[in-house]
């Protein structure tokens, strides 16, 4: 593995870590607002329980 490959992998790992840290921070901010968190949970639950419809039905 070349030095450039090692650096590229390290940068990708750093970007993933920063991305997920930002996602976690966003969820934490959302949880701090009870009304917004409730809205989010309700919408999420609607999506989770939504029936997928076959286009041929």
Secondary structure, DSSP 8 states (H G I E B T S, - for coil): --HHHHHHHHHHHHHHHHHHHHHHHHHHHHHTSHHHHHHHHHHHHHHHH-----TT-
